[in-house]
Amino acid sequence: MSNKSVVLSHISERRSVKADMLIEPAPDDAQLTALLQTCMSAPDHGAIRPWRFKVIRGDDRHKLSDLFETALRKRDPAVDDQTVATIRSKPLRSPLIVAVGVDVMENHPKVPVEEQLVAAACATQNLLLAAPAAGWGAILLTGWPAFDETVRAGLGFQPKDKLVGFVYLGTPSEAPRPMARPDVSAFIENWPGA
């Protein structure tokens, strides 16, 4: 199989691994750096590299649980204990989380905020492709915490900034199940012009 065929096959067969199926070991610092280096080749109009990666592992996952609870209680002061327990458990599902954010460059003369977000999303996809190629499991998760001002601020982002989401990483506890993908033909049409 040619290198091009291998790459196409790898992309076509990419699977998310549920966060609670990701166990130790997770990528160590050097391995994670190698994975994140692939993000540097993402499409990036203006070469402004707007993506930022906040690495959360070990006991720092409990601090993320605290942050999620704080944000939840701000949203709903009357929240019930079960909902709090559920949100607190989310960061503990895998051994490593990378919060992917956008350090928004406001009023850029050529690159609007939307393009900066697209660039960071492309960088995130590179990470999601690199992880299984290196033998790791990964999944991108969002939910309300990814769009919450308290969470963003707690992660060290400014009010102008955005979050793409949280990439959970680790060793898959079992092989991801094969997934049927729809035929792309249903999503293609030739545009006849205006």
N, C-alpha and C positions, 0 to 999 in steps of 0.2 A: 504494500500500500504506500503510495507516495505521501510525502510530508503534507501536501495540500489536502489530500483525502483524510489523513489523520486529523488535521485541524478541523475540517468540516464535520467529521464524525464526532469529534470531541464536543464541539459546540452543539450539534444536534442532539447529542445524548446527555447533555448537562441535566442534572437533577438537583433539586433542593433536598436537603436532609433535615427532617424536623429537628428543631432545636433541642428537644428532650431526648433525641437519639444521638446527640453529640457528646462524647465522653473524652476524658483524658486519654492520651496526651493531646494537647493542643499544640499548634505551632509555637516553637520557642521564639525568642526575639529575632534571631538571625533568619529563621524560616519565615516568620511573619514579614520581616523587612523584604525578603525576596518576593513574597507574594504581593506586597504593596508596591514594590518597584514596577510591577506590571501595570499599575494604574497610571504611571507616568507616560504611557503611550496612548492614553485615551485622547479622542478628538478634543481639541481645546482651542477654539477661535481666540486669537490674540495671545496665545501662550501665557495666559495669566495663572494657570494651575490653581483654580479656586478650591479644589478639594482639600479637606483636612481630616485626619484620622485620629480619633481618640481611642486608645487601646485600653480595654477594661478586662482585667483578669484577676483571679484569686479573690482576696478579701475586698478588692475594689468593686466587685460585683454586688456586694452587700450595700456599698455606698450608693450604687446605682438603684438598688431596691429602695433605699431611703429616699432618693431623689424622686423616683416614680411615686412613692407614697405621698411625699410632700406636694407634688403636682396634682395628684388625685384629690387630696384633701382641699386644695385651693379651688379645684373645679367643683367639688361637691362636699361641703363641710359635713353633711349628714350621711356620708358614705357608710355602708355597712361593713362589718369586719371581714366577711367572706370576700367581698370585692377588693378590700385592702390586701388580704392574704394572696389573692390571685395576682394582683399587679406586682406585689413584692416578689413573687416566685419567678416572674418572667426572666430577670437577668441571671437567675441561678440555674437555668436549664442547660447551659453549655459552659465549658471551661474558659472560653475566650469570646469577647465581643469587640467588634470595631464599630464605633459610631462614626458614620461618614457624614461630614458636614460640608457646607459651602461657605467659605469666607467671601462673602459678597463684596465685590468691588462696585460701589455705587457710582452712578453717573459715568460709567465707562463710555468713551466716545464711539466705540465700535461693538462692544459686547454687552448686550442687555442682560439683566438678571436671569431671564429665562434660559439664555444660552449658557450661562455659568452653571445653572442647575443641571442642564443637559450634560455638560462636560463632566460634572461630578457623578451623575448617574452612569455615564459611560465608564468612568473610572471604577465605579462600584461593580459594574458588569465584568470588567477585566478581573477584579478580585474574585468574583463568583466563578469565573472560568478557570482562573489560575489555581484556586484551592483544590478542586478535584483532580486537576492535572498533576498536582504534587501529592495526591493521596489523602487529602483532607475532605471533610464534609463541611458544607456551608449552606446558609440560608439567609436571605434578606428579609427582615421583619420591620414593619412600620407600626401601625396602630396609632392611637392618639398621642402616645409619648413622642413620636417622631415629629409631631406638629405643635408641640406644646412649648410655650414661651419659658415656663419655669424649667423644663427639662433642658431646653437649649441653653439657657443661662447657666444652669448648674453644670453643664458640660464645658462651659467656658466660651460659648459663642455669644456674639453681640446681638442686639435686637434686629439688626439688618440681616443677619445670617440665616441660613436654612439648614435643615437636616434632611438628608436623603433617606436615612434609616439606620438600622442596626444589623450588621453582618455577624451572625453567630457562627463560630468556627470550632472544630474539634475533630476527633476521630469518630467516624460513623460506627455505632454499635452493631449495625447490620447493613448489608448492602441496600442502597435505595432501590425501590421497586421500579421496574421498567414502566414507562408512561407512554401511552399512545399520544402522538401529537397530531393535530389536524393537518390535513393537506393544505399547503399554502395557497393553492389555486383559488380557494374560496375567499381569499383576502386580497386578490389581485384584480385590478381592472385597468384597461387602457383608457387613458384620458383622451377624449376626442378634440380637446381644445375648447375655447370659450365660445 
